[in-house]
Amino acid sequence: MLATFVIGLREGVEASLIVGIVAAFLRQRGAGRDLRWVWLGVGTAAALCAAVAVALEVIDSNLPERQQEGLETVIALVAVAMVTSMIVWMARNARSLRGELEQRAGTALAQGSVVALATMAFLAVLREGFETAVFLLSAFQASADRVATSLGAGLGILLAVVVGVAIYRGGMRINLARFFTATGLVLVVVAAGLMAFAAHTGAEAGWIDVGQAQLVDLSALVRPGSVQSALLTGVLGIQPRPTIIEGAAWAAYLVPAVLFVVLTGRRPRRSTPAVA
């Protein structure tokens, strides 16, 4: 539940931030009637992302067992690649993100291009929504409790919408660098768990035949149905009896990714010229 909550919150806030800034610009410039084009872009993108998620789930459920394992491996790896690229980009651009968005929205509005503003909202929701759909689908497949997983995702997205509304109304300002660094660390841990899950399903699909010996027996700690099992498996991706390849995949992703997020978050803020 915690893992999917952070996924929904993190991805939702990115989309809500862009949409909120665009909507606030329109309202402040007295162009509130053009908001309908922004909401049209948001709704269209959300519908496309939902359709992709449903299509992937239907395809997966109709495949033979071994092919299901193969598809789940591919989805997990795609999810890890997406979240990694997003973490890297956001770690480098979080401090200047708000200013860049406001400058871009202001330029589009000055040129009278409502289509450009609507396109910004559409692409923001489409990108984050597609990443969310793939990442959550992979998290659902790796989870033993889909109800709690779905609840966590729903709460995260709902809170992200609340944040977007607060940004639009001017009632909230968040430190983007700290927010994305903190949530980035959680997502790194989740992505490392998905790497271990991909190693597991890859072996089940017959794609991986090395490192299948048991690494350690954690069955006494990771007991199915227990709270610690939900935390260790659902968030950290730790299985009761992980294999050597699963442990290696988990550590190979986690260590360098955590170092990158921490070191990037500590870099001094670069001064940027003011934009008229």
Backbone bond lengths (Angstrom), bond angles and torsions (degrees), N, CA, C in turn:
res aa  C-N    CA-C-N  psi(-1)  N-CA   C-N-CA  omega(-1)  CA-C   N-CA-C  phi
1 M - - - 1.466 - - 1.526 110.92 -
2 L 1.343 117.06 -44.15 1.458 120.79 -179.73 1.523 110.98 -62.28
3 A 1.332 116.17 -41.58 1.463 119.70 -178.48 1.514 111.47 -61.65
4 T 1.330 117.57 -49.30 1.462 120.28 -178.30 1.532 111.38 -70.95
5 F 1.345 117.43 -28.61 1.465 120.22 175.14 1.526 110.31 -62.12
6 V 1.330 116.66 -45.72 1.462 120.55 -180.00 1.525 110.56 -66.63
7 I 1.343 116.85 -38.90 1.463 119.93 178.13 1.523 110.35 -60.43
8 G 1.353 116.13 -51.25 1.459 119.93 179.93 1.510 112.46 -61.44
9 L 1.345 116.88 -41.05 1.466 121.12 -179.49 1.516 111.20 -66.61
10 R 1.317 116.35 -49.21 1.470 121.04 -175.86 1.529 111.29 -62.75
11 E 1.317 116.61 -52.88 1.461 119.94 -178.11 1.532 110.57 -66.93
12 G 1.338 116.05 -39.04 1.454 119.44 -179.61 1.506 112.97 -65.56
13 V 1.333 117.10 -38.27 1.463 120.49 179.71 1.522 110.45 -65.92
14 E 1.327 117.88 -38.20 1.460 119.98 178.73 1.526 110.47 -60.35
15 A 1.334 116.00 -47.16 1.468 119.61 179.34 1.523 110.76 -68.18
16 S 1.343 117.00 -43.40 1.465 120.56 -178.95 1.522 112.22 -63.56
17 L 1.324 116.00 -34.29 1.462 120.50 179.50 1.526 110.41 -61.50
18 I 1.319 116.37 -48.01 1.460 120.49 -178.62 1.524 110.74 -66.16
19 V 1.334 116.14 -48.14 1.466 120.05 -179.41 1.528 110.59 -63.17
20 G 1.345 116.59 -41.05 1.461 120.45 -179.84 1.516 112.47 -63.10
21 I 1.330 117.30 -41.43 1.465 120.45 179.64 1.524 110.58 -67.11
22 V 1.344 116.60 -43.39 1.466 120.09 178.80 1.529 110.63 -61.52
23 A 1.345 116.40 -45.78 1.468 120.28 -179.17 1.529 111.07 -64.59
24 A 1.348 116.66 -39.87 1.461 120.14 179.26 1.524 111.06 -64.37
25 F 1.328 117.17 -38.96 1.465 120.67 177.66 1.522 110.74 -60.70
26 L 1.326 116.07 -44.39 1.464 119.59 -179.72 1.527 111.10 -63.67
27 R 1.324 116.26 -42.19 1.462 119.77 -179.15 1.522 111.20 -66.04
28 Q 1.343 117.14 -43.34 1.454 121.18 -178.47 1.520 112.08 -66.78
29 R 1.322 117.23 -28.32 1.472 120.94 -179.67 1.522 112.15 -92.22
30 G 1.347 116.93 8.01 1.449 119.97 178.81 1.516 114.19 71.21
31 A 1.333 116.23 24.68 1.464 120.33 -179.98 1.528 110.24 -111.96
32 G 1.333 115.86 39.50 1.450 120.16 -177.20 1.517 113.67 -61.12
33 R 1.349 116.84 -25.90 1.469 119.13 -179.70 1.529 111.60 -66.27
34 D 1.341 116.65 -21.85 1.466 119.87 -179.06 1.526 112.29 -83.99
35 L 1.340 116.19 -2.68 1.460 119.24 178.63 1.521 112.16 -61.70
36 R 1.325 117.12 -25.38 1.466 118.94 -178.17 1.527 111.57 -60.88
37 W 1.346 116.09 -30.99 1.457 119.01 179.11 1.530 110.60 -71.69
38 V 1.328 116.40 -35.07 1.469 120.11 176.38 1.529 109.94 -64.79
39 W 1.355 116.04 -46.70 1.467 118.74 -179.55 1.525 111.31 -65.89
40 L 1.333 117.15 -31.64 1.461 119.94 175.82 1.526 110.59 -63.85
41 G 1.321 116.38 -42.41 1.465 119.83 177.51 1.511 111.78 -64.45
42 V 1.338 116.68 -41.75 1.465 121.09 179.10 1.522 110.74 -63.09
43 G 1.334 116.64 -47.77 1.461 120.23 -178.65 1.515 112.93 -63.71
44 T 1.330 117.17 -41.04 1.461 120.97 179.54 1.520 111.15 -63.63
45 A 1.320 116.44 -44.43 1.462 120.06 179.99 1.525 111.21 -64.95
46 A 1.337 117.46 -42.50 1.462 120.71 179.75 1.524 110.85 -62.62
47 A 1.348 117.32 -39.97 1.459 120.64 179.42 1.530 111.02 -65.20
48 L 1.332 117.37 -40.54 1.459 120.79 178.76 1.525 111.47 -63.63
49 C 1.331 116.47 -42.05 1.471 120.51 -179.71 1.532 110.84 -65.66
50 A 1.323 116.83 -41.57 1.459 120.30 177.80 1.523 111.02 -63.13
51 A 1.334 117.13 -39.27 1.462 120.95 178.89 1.526 111.05 -64.25
52 V 1.334 117.08 -40.32 1.464 120.65 177.82 1.520 110.82 -62.88
53 A 1.341 117.06 -44.29 1.471 120.56 -179.73 1.526 111.08 -62.31
54 V 1.334 117.22 -44.68 1.464 120.93 -179.96 1.525 110.56 -64.30
55 A 1.329 116.89 -42.14 1.465 120.63 -179.70 1.530 111.40 -61.84
56 L 1.335 116.85 -43.87 1.468 120.26 178.95 1.522 111.28 -63.45
57 E 1.333 117.18 -40.58 1.464 120.47 -179.77 1.534 110.81 -67.00
58 V 1.330 117.43 -40.93 1.468 120.92 179.15 1.526 110.67 -64.99
59 I 1.314 116.65 -44.36 1.461 120.56 179.11 1.522 110.58 -60.75
60 D 1.332 116.21 -44.04 1.462 120.61 -178.48 1.531 111.58 -64.01
61 S 1.322 117.49 -41.70 1.463 120.71 -176.65 1.520 112.54 -70.58
62 N 1.333 118.12 -20.09 1.465 121.00 -177.61 1.522 113.63 -98.06
63 L 1.313 117.50 1.76 1.455 120.80 179.58 1.528 111.11 -89.41
64 P 1.344 117.75 154.77 1.469 120.30 171.21 1.526 110.31 -60.66
65 E 1.333 116.41 160.56 1.464 120.83 -171.51 1.517 113.02 -56.05
66 R 1.328 118.12 -47.64 1.460 119.77 -177.39 1.526 110.91 -65.88
67 Q 1.317 117.48 -38.47 1.459 120.16 177.70 1.527 111.41 -70.07
68 Q 1.334 117.02 -30.98 1.457 120.17 173.57 1.526 110.44 -60.87
69 E 1.333 115.44 -45.38 1.464 119.55 178.98 1.531 110.49 -61.04
70 G 1.328 116.54 -39.19 1.461 119.64 178.56 1.518 112.46 -65.09
71 L 1.352 116.54 -43.86 1.463 120.00 179.04 1.522 110.72 -65.03
72 E 1.327 117.51 -40.29 1.460 120.60 178.61 1.526 111.09 -64.03
73 T 1.331 116.39 -33.89 1.466 119.91 175.88 1.520 110.65 -64.19
74 V 1.339 116.30 -45.87 1.467 120.97 -179.80 1.525 110.39 -63.07
75 I 1.343 116.97 -44.84 1.468 120.68 -179.43 1.526 110.42 -61.84
76 A 1.334 117.11 -42.53 1.467 120.36 179.83 1.526 110.99 -62.52
77 L 1.332 117.21 -42.20 1.467 120.46 -179.21 1.532 110.95 -68.62
78 V 1.345 116.72 -38.57 1.463 119.96 176.81 1.528 110.06 -63.93
79 A 1.333 116.36 -41.40 1.460 120.40 178.66 1.522 111.24 -62.08
80 V 1.329 116.60 -42.93 1.462 120.41 178.74 1.526 110.50 -63.64
81 A 1.337 117.00 -42.40 1.462 120.20 179.10 1.520 111.20 -62.69
82 M 1.342 116.86 -41.54 1.460 120.64 -179.96 1.517 111.85 -64.79
83 V 1.324 116.15 -47.93 1.461 118.46 -176.88 1.527 110.74 -68.32
84 T 1.333 117.46 -31.61 1.465 120.34 178.21 1.521 110.78 -66.49
85 S 1.334 116.72 -46.50 1.465 119.67 179.37 1.525 110.64 -63.34
86 M 1.335 116.36 -37.62 1.465 120.05 179.48 1.529 110.89 -67.60
87 I 1.328 117.54 -41.88 1.464 121.20 179.15 1.526 110.61 -63.70
88 V 1.331 116.82 -43.17 1.467 120.59 -179.74 1.529 110.71 -63.79
89 W 1.356 116.15 -46.64 1.460 119.41 -178.48 1.522 111.37 -64.21
90 M 1.342 116.29 -44.00 1.459 119.40 -176.55 1.518 111.48 -70.27
91 A 1.336 117.37 -35.40 1.457 119.95 178.92 1.527 111.14 -62.44
92 R 1.312 116.01 -31.62 1.461 120.31 -178.31 1.533 113.37 -87.69
93 N 1.331 117.60 -21.53 1.459 120.30 -171.57 1.522 114.79 -121.15
94 A 1.338 118.47 -0.23 1.463 120.42 -174.12 1.521 112.29 -59.70
95 R 1.339 117.36 -39.81 1.465 120.11 -175.29 1.524 112.74 -66.26
96 S 1.329 116.48 -32.48 1.471 119.55 -176.53 1.525 112.33 -104.85
97 L 1.346 117.55 5.58 1.456 120.25 -173.31 1.522 112.47 -63.21
98 R 1.331 117.04 -47.86 1.460 119.79 -176.79 1.530 111.48 -60.59
99 G 1.313 117.02 -47.04 1.456 119.83 -179.64 1.515 112.65 -61.65
100 E 1.341 116.82 -41.28 1.462 120.23 179.83 1.525 111.11 -65.05
101 L 1.338 116.50 -40.73 1.458 119.78 179.24 1.524 111.42 -65.23
102 E 1.340 115.98 -43.00 1.455 119.43 179.66 1.521 111.14 -65.14
103 Q 1.329 117.02 -38.22 1.462 119.97 178.51 1.527 110.40 -65.10
104 R 1.342 116.69 -44.11 1.459 120.09 -178.86 1.535 111.61 -65.45
105 A 1.347 115.28 -42.42 1.463 119.05 179.53 1.532 110.75 -66.50
106 G 1.332 116.14 -39.87 1.453 119.52 179.02 1.518 112.01 -64.39
107 T 1.333 117.30 -39.41 1.464 120.75 178.17 1.519 111.14 -63.60
108 A 1.351 115.54 -44.39 1.465 119.37 179.86 1.522 111.22 -63.34
109 L 1.329 116.65 -40.19 1.459 120.37 -179.00 1.529 110.90 -69.22
110 A 1.354 116.74 -38.94 1.459 120.46 179.13 1.520 111.31 -63.31
111 Q 1.315 116.77 -32.03 1.455 121.67 179.53 1.524 112.16 -85.10
112 G 1.346 116.06 -1.32 1.450 119.83 -179.81 1.510 113.66 72.10
113 S 1.327 117.24 22.87 1.458 120.76 -176.00 1.525 109.96 -97.05
114 V 1.332 116.47 87.59 1.453 121.07 175.69 1.521 110.43 -67.47
115 V 1.340 116.04 -32.05 1.468 120.43 179.13 1.523 110.36 -61.31
116 A 1.328 117.13 -37.94 1.463 120.62 179.75 1.523 110.89 -64.88
117 L 1.332 116.42 -40.51 1.457 119.97 178.09 1.526 110.88 -65.46
118 A 1.338 116.69 -44.40 1.459 120.30 178.58 1.525 110.91 -63.16
119 T 1.335 116.34 -37.04 1.463 120.51 178.99 1.525 110.83 -66.76
120 M 1.338 116.87 -38.49 1.464 120.20 176.08 1.519 110.62 -58.26
121 A 1.333 116.31 -46.18 1.467 120.45 179.65 1.524 110.94 -65.39
122 F 1.329 116.92 -42.50 1.468 121.37 -179.36 1.525 110.63 -61.60
123 L 1.328 117.04 -49.65 1.464 120.37 -177.09 1.521 111.82 -67.41
124 A 1.343 116.67 -35.65 1.466 119.63 178.82 1.523 110.72 -62.71
125 V 1.341 116.15 -48.88 1.466 119.88 -179.44 1.521 110.83 -68.99
126 L 1.335 117.50 -37.87 1.464 120.53 -179.50 1.520 111.07 -63.20
127 R 1.323 116.50 -46.88 1.463 119.59 -178.76 1.523 111.42 -64.70
128 E 1.334 116.06 -52.37 1.459 119.01 -177.81 1.530 111.10 -67.76
129 G 1.343 116.08 -36.70 1.455 118.89 179.92 1.515 112.73 -66.81
130 F 1.331 116.77 -39.37 1.462 119.79 178.55 1.523 110.15 -67.01
131 E 1.323 116.98 -42.79 1.464 120.27 176.56 1.529 110.19 -60.21
132 T 1.334 116.26 -43.66 1.460 120.74 179.99 1.521 110.92 -62.76
133 A 1.337 117.07 -43.60 1.464 120.86 -178.68 1.518 111.25 -60.66
134 V 1.324 117.10 -47.23 1.465 120.74 -178.51 1.523 110.66 -68.65
135 F 1.333 116.70 -43.20 1.461 120.68 -177.54 1.526 110.95 -66.28
136 L 1.342 117.15 -43.80 1.455 120.29 179.91 1.524 111.49 -68.47
137 L 1.339 116.86 -37.55 1.465 119.63 178.14 1.517 110.58 -61.12
138 S 1.319 116.30 -42.38 1.461 119.81 177.49 1.522 111.34 -66.34
139 A 1.343 117.18 -38.39 1.466 120.67 177.55 1.525 110.89 -65.49
140 F 1.343 117.51 -38.79 1.464 121.15 177.08 1.525 110.70 -62.02
141 Q 1.318 116.49 -42.75 1.461 120.42 -178.55 1.523 111.69 -66.09
142 A 1.327 116.55 -30.50 1.462 120.12 -179.72 1.522 112.69 -87.59
143 S 1.337 117.13 -8.20 1.461 121.29 -175.89 1.517 111.59 -94.68
144 A 1.331 115.42 147.06 1.458 120.71 176.84 1.524 111.58 -92.17
145 D 1.317 117.99 -15.59 1.467 122.64 -178.99 1.520 108.48 -124.58
146 R 1.338 116.73 93.36 1.457 120.67 -176.08 1.521 112.37 -73.34
147 V 1.330 117.51 -24.23 1.459 119.68 178.76 1.528 109.99 -66.54
148 A 1.328 116.58 -50.53 1.466 120.41 178.38 1.518 111.11 -63.64
149 T 1.333 116.37 -37.69 1.460 120.91 179.08 1.526 110.71 -63.00
150 S 1.332 116.53 -44.38 1.465 121.21 178.73 1.521 111.04 -65.53
151 L 1.339 116.62 -40.35 1.459 120.59 179.25 1.520 111.05 -62.25
152 G 1.327 116.67 -43.59 1.459 120.23 178.52 1.515 112.30 -61.18
153 A 1.345 116.71 -43.79 1.463 120.80 178.85 1.523 110.93 -63.25
154 G 1.345 116.71 -43.37 1.458 120.48 -179.74 1.509 112.42 -62.84
155 L 1.331 116.46 -42.75 1.466 120.20 179.34 1.529 111.39 -65.27
156 G 1.332 116.37 -39.73 1.458 119.99 179.40 1.520 112.13 -63.69
157 I 1.345 116.37 -45.15 1.460 120.69 179.25 1.524 110.76 -66.05
158 L 1.347 116.66 -40.09 1.468 120.19 178.48 1.520 111.09 -61.69
159 L 1.331 117.01 -44.49 1.462 120.17 178.49 1.522 110.99 -64.06
160 A 1.331 116.98 -36.29 1.466 120.68 177.92 1.526 110.68 -64.02
161 V 1.334 117.13 -39.05 1.465 120.75 177.35 1.520 110.34 -63.92
162 V 1.348 116.73 -41.28 1.464 120.95 177.39 1.532 110.33 -60.43
163 V 1.329 116.22 -42.38 1.465 120.41 177.84 1.526 110.32 -61.59
164 G 1.332 116.64 -43.32 1.459 120.56 178.92 1.520 112.42 -60.95
165 V 1.337 117.13 -41.65 1.461 121.21 178.39 1.527 110.32 -64.99
166 A 1.339 116.19 -40.93 1.462 120.02 179.56 1.526 111.19 -64.92
167 I 1.337 116.44 -38.38 1.467 119.62 176.67 1.522 110.19 -64.71
168 Y 1.323 116.16 -41.89 1.469 121.31 -179.70 1.529 110.94 -61.44
169 R 1.324 117.10 -40.99 1.459 120.97 -178.06 1.525 112.45 -83.73
170 G 1.327 116.66 -2.86 1.454 119.82 177.72 1.514 114.02 79.48
171 G 1.328 117.40 15.85 1.455 120.20 -176.50 1.509 114.81 -98.60
172 M 1.332 117.70 5.62 1.462 118.94 -178.79 1.523 110.07 -146.14
173 R 1.319 114.32 135.21 1.462 121.35 170.85 1.530 107.22 -131.13
174 I 1.306 115.79 126.70 1.461 119.92 -178.32 1.521 110.03 -118.18
175 N 1.331 114.93 148.80 1.457 120.43 174.77 1.524 107.06 -79.03
176 L 1.326 116.16 100.39 1.458 120.60 -173.74 1.521 112.45 -63.16
177 A 1.334 116.78 -38.69 1.459 119.32 -178.05 1.528 110.67 -61.90
178 R 1.330 116.94 -46.70 1.471 119.75 -179.67 1.524 111.61 -69.12
179 F 1.335 116.47 -40.29 1.461 119.86 -179.56 1.524 111.02 -61.09
180 F 1.328 116.88 -48.85 1.456 119.86 -176.77 1.524 112.40 -73.45
181 T 1.326 118.09 -25.74 1.459 119.89 174.32 1.525 110.82 -69.14
182 A 1.344 116.49 -45.84 1.462 120.57 -179.47 1.527 111.53 -64.36
183 T 1.335 116.68 -49.61 1.466 118.97 -179.87 1.526 110.91 -69.55
184 G 1.329 116.80 -29.04 1.458 119.78 177.07 1.512 112.09 -62.70
185 L 1.329 116.80 -39.19 1.464 120.16 178.05 1.531 111.29 -63.53
186 V 1.344 116.62 -40.85 1.468 119.60 178.05 1.524 110.48 -64.90
187 L 1.328 116.63 -42.67 1.457 119.74 -179.48 1.520 112.06 -67.15
188 V 1.315 117.46 -31.63 1.463 120.29 175.24 1.526 110.34 -61.22
189 V 1.329 115.99 -43.40 1.469 120.09 179.02 1.525 110.30 -64.60
190 V 1.335 116.52 -42.07 1.465 120.45 178.60 1.523 110.19 -63.73
191 A 1.334 117.02 -44.20 1.459 120.68 -179.93 1.525 111.36 -64.19
192 A 1.329 117.48 -35.85 1.465 120.21 176.30 1.523 110.36 -62.89
193 G 1.336 116.34 -39.43 1.460 119.86 175.83 1.514 111.93 -63.17
194 L 1.347 116.82 -37.57 1.465 120.17 177.25 1.522 111.00 -68.21
195 M 1.314 118.07 -31.09 1.465 120.44 175.37 1.520 110.12 -64.19
196 A 1.333 116.29 -43.04 1.467 119.95 177.19 1.525 110.29 -65.40
197 F 1.338 116.80 -38.76 1.466 120.81 177.81 1.524 110.79 -63.86
198 A 1.342 117.01 -39.83 1.463 120.86 178.35 1.524 110.63 -64.71
199 A 1.328 116.67 -37.64 1.468 119.46 176.60 1.526 110.98 -64.46
200 H 1.333 115.78 -37.01 1.471 120.54 179.29 1.530 111.19 -68.47
201 T 1.339 116.97 -50.62 1.464 119.74 -178.86 1.529 111.18 -68.88
202 G 1.326 116.72 -31.16 1.458 119.38 176.03 1.523 111.76 -62.89
203 A 1.322 115.96 -37.08 1.468 119.92 176.14 1.522 110.42 -69.28
204 E 1.333 117.26 -40.04 1.462 121.27 178.44 1.531 110.98 -64.15
205 A 1.327 117.05 -32.58 1.463 120.89 179.31 1.520 112.67 -79.90
206 G 1.347 116.81 -7.68 1.454 120.82 -179.64 1.512 113.96 86.06
207 W 1.338 116.62 11.87 1.453 120.65 -178.91 1.527 112.31 -86.53
208 I 1.315 116.89 -24.99 1.473 121.32 -177.76 1.523 108.27 -123.53
209 D 1.320 116.56 125.73 1.469 119.52 179.67 1.525 112.62 -126.35
210 V 1.327 117.28 12.21 1.463 121.19 177.63 1.520 109.53 -109.14
211 G 1.322 115.99 155.21 1.458 120.89 176.07 1.510 114.60 64.28
212 Q 1.333 117.35 33.73 1.462 121.03 -176.87 1.528 113.38 -90.76
213 A 1.318 117.09 -1.17 1.462 119.79 176.27 1.526 109.68 -70.30
214 Q 1.317 116.52 149.71 1.462 120.92 -178.81 1.518 110.20 -68.33
215 L 1.325 115.61 129.89 1.462 120.52 -179.62 1.517 110.91 -79.62
216 V 1.334 117.14 -48.27 1.456 122.32 -178.67 1.519 108.26 -159.09
217 D 1.318 116.38 154.92 1.459 121.01 178.63 1.531 108.55 -101.97
218 L 1.337 116.14 109.60 1.462 121.89 -179.70 1.517 111.75 -111.32
219 S 1.326 116.61 18.34 1.463 120.19 -175.20 1.527 112.07 -63.43
220 A 1.331 118.11 -28.26 1.464 120.52 178.13 1.531 111.15 -70.81
221 L 1.323 116.69 -26.95 1.463 121.29 -179.15 1.525 111.32 -94.26
222 V 1.318 115.72 -42.95 1.465 121.19 -178.21 1.525 108.09 -99.25
223 R 1.327 115.75 77.90 1.461 121.02 -179.65 1.526 109.48 -89.69
224 P 1.333 118.45 126.47 1.469 121.25 -179.19 1.527 111.71 -54.88
225 G 1.329 116.07 132.82 1.454 121.55 178.50 1.508 114.73 90.59
226 S 1.326 118.45 -9.77 1.460 121.06 -178.34 1.525 110.64 -88.99
227 V 1.344 115.26 163.82 1.460 120.32 179.83 1.524 110.61 -65.28
228 Q 1.341 116.29 -43.59 1.464 118.22 -179.10 1.520 112.05 -65.74
229 S 1.341 116.31 -29.98 1.461 119.30 176.31 1.522 110.51 -67.47
230 A 1.339 116.78 -40.87 1.465 120.57 178.31 1.524 110.90 -61.84
231 L 1.335 116.80 -39.94 1.459 120.60 -179.66 1.524 111.61 -72.78
232 L 1.327 116.67 -48.25 1.461 120.29 -175.39 1.517 112.15 -69.59
233 T 1.331 116.74 -42.04 1.466 119.74 -179.04 1.517 111.56 -83.80
234 G 1.341 117.08 -44.36 1.460 119.97 -176.28 1.512 113.85 -70.88
235 V 1.322 117.58 -33.80 1.466 120.54 -177.49 1.528 111.71 -102.10
236 L 1.337 116.47 -48.48 1.457 120.19 -175.83 1.520 113.47 -89.40
237 G 1.333 117.22 -14.63 1.455 119.90 -179.88 1.513 114.03 74.66
238 I 1.330 117.92 19.51 1.465 122.21 -177.96 1.525 109.66 -86.28
239 Q 1.325 116.50 124.66 1.455 122.30 -179.94 1.528 110.66 -93.23
240 P 1.357 117.69 160.61 1.468 119.90 179.64 1.525 113.03 -59.69
241 R 1.341 116.69 -38.83 1.466 120.96 -179.92 1.526 109.56 -132.92
242 P 1.317 117.58 73.73 1.469 120.01 -177.72 1.522 111.78 -68.09
243 T 1.322 114.82 146.85 1.459 120.08 176.33 1.528 109.69 -88.29
244 I 1.322 115.11 172.13 1.461 119.86 -179.31 1.526 110.81 -62.81
245 I 1.330 117.42 -42.42 1.459 120.43 -177.96 1.523 110.96 -67.55
246 E 1.336 117.82 -34.63 1.465 120.58 177.74 1.527 110.45 -66.59
247 G 1.330 116.78 -45.09 1.461 120.37 178.37 1.519 112.08 -63.72
248 A 1.332 116.29 -39.21 1.463 120.26 -179.96 1.525 110.65 -66.67
249 A 1.337 117.26 -41.62 1.467 120.72 179.12 1.523 110.76 -64.51
250 W 1.335 116.28 -41.08 1.462 121.45 179.88 1.532 110.95 -61.77
251 A 1.336 116.94 -49.67 1.459 121.00 -177.09 1.525 111.84 -70.84
252 A 1.340 116.99 -37.44 1.465 120.75 -177.55 1.525 111.55 -63.57
253 Y 1.321 117.33 -30.36 1.467 119.81 177.05 1.519 111.33 -87.01
254 L 1.325 117.37 -44.92 1.460 121.54 -171.08 1.522 112.93 -62.53
255 V 1.322 117.96 -49.49 1.468 120.93 -171.49 1.533 112.40 -62.46
256 P 1.338 119.76 -55.41 1.476 118.01 -179.52 1.520 113.01 -66.48
257 A 1.330 118.04 -33.38 1.469 119.99 -178.82 1.522 110.93 -67.95
258 V 1.324 118.13 -42.58 1.465 121.24 177.79 1.530 110.23 -62.78
259 L 1.313 116.92 -44.19 1.468 120.28 178.79 1.523 110.99 -60.19
260 F 1.334 116.85 -41.11 1.470 119.91 179.91 1.520 111.10 -62.69
261 V 1.342 117.36 -48.02 1.462 120.85 -176.98 1.517 110.69 -63.98
262 V 1.336 117.38 -44.24 1.465 121.17 -178.01 1.524 111.18 -65.82
263 L 1.331 116.55 -47.83 1.467 119.57 -177.43 1.521 111.92 -68.21
264 T 1.326 117.49 -37.30 1.462 120.34 177.97 1.520 110.90 -67.28
265 G 1.325 116.49 -38.07 1.461 120.44 179.70 1.515 113.10 -67.44
266 R 1.334 117.51 -21.19 1.467 120.80 -179.38 1.513 113.43 -91.76
267 R 1.329 117.16 -5.28 1.468 118.87 -179.42 1.520 110.48 -63.88
268 P 1.334 117.41 141.26 1.470 119.45 178.56 1.515 110.52 -65.62
269 R 1.320 115.05 147.47 1.449 120.88 -179.02 1.535 110.16 -68.80
270 R 1.339 113.98 131.28 1.466 118.86 178.63 1.531 109.68 -84.42
271 S 1.317 114.74 138.44 1.461 118.48 177.60 1.522 109.69 -76.52
272 T 1.335 115.91 136.18 1.465 120.73 -179.85 1.524 108.51 -121.39
273 P 1.340 117.68 144.28 1.463 119.51 -179.50 1.520 111.63 -65.70
274 A 1.330 115.96 148.51 1.450 120.65 -178.52 1.531 109.34 -71.60
275 V 1.308 114.83 146.23 1.458 121.30 179.75 1.514 108.15 -106.23
276 A 1.314 115.82 124.63 1.465 119.75 -178.75 1.524 109.13 -74.04
